[in-house]
Amino acid sequence: MRDLHTLDKYRDTIAEREIYGGVGDAGNGCFKVYVGGRSFFVVASNGGGWEHISVSPRNRKRQTCPTWEEMCEIKAMFFAPEECVVQYHPPKSDYVNNYPYCIHLWRPTGGVEIPRPPTVFV
């Protein structure tokens, strides 16, 4: 994940205080970002062996998940171009759904590579 201080102009310090109890840092924080004129709330974290962002529409009236294109732009804001991230679809018994229009991206830390199919399969 990028150093989140590079995104400080998008920080939502009010949300950070509510979620983290203080202002975020280089690997954790809350952000209001814009893609194509639409605003998104992003929570970024790095702990437990994972880098993670959750992305949801900032406008609660928008009752759809971010699109593929929107997620690609947000991924580029938070991760380097050659970093591979994934969106997991866990077993139903492991589902946690605190907000229905939120998408999560994950990347393991510690030099762990995410297995990927050959490029010709994608």
Buried (B, 14 or more C-beta within 10 A) or exposed (E): BBEBEEBEEBBBBEBBEEBBEEEBEEBBBBBEBEBEEBEBBBBBBBEEEBBBBBBBBBEEEBEEBBEEEBBEBBBEBBBEEEBEBEEEEEEEEEEEEEEEEBBBBBBBEEEEEEEEEEEEEE
